[in-house]
Amino acid sequence: MMRPIALRRLALAVVTALTLVAGLPPASGAADDVPVRFMARVSWIASDTMVVSTDSNPALSIDLSQVPKDEYQRLATGAYVMVTGTLGRRRILATSIESLQP
């Protein structure tokens, strides 16, 4: 069972991520094909969604539905990763997650 403080922190992280993602400019159909590649640090992973942070953005939502599970199933909070994918509507649609940890 989660402690109330941990639950509050998790809820705050989720609300922050959703707020930041909702603040992204709306993507047109053409923007869905814009390739992206960047280094980030894992904030949390749940199901087929990962939230990462970069130096310029405190939280970005990553859709993992197109990434093989073996590329991210062993990642822990705080791990550095290289995210490759495309810019989608309100999130990054990842095609590859590469761990940068030795």
Secondary structure by P-SEA (a helix, b strand, c coil): cccaaaaaaaaaaaaaaaaaaaaccccccccccbbbbbbbbbccccccbbbbbcccccbbbbbcccccccccccccccbbbbbbbbbccccccccbbbbccc
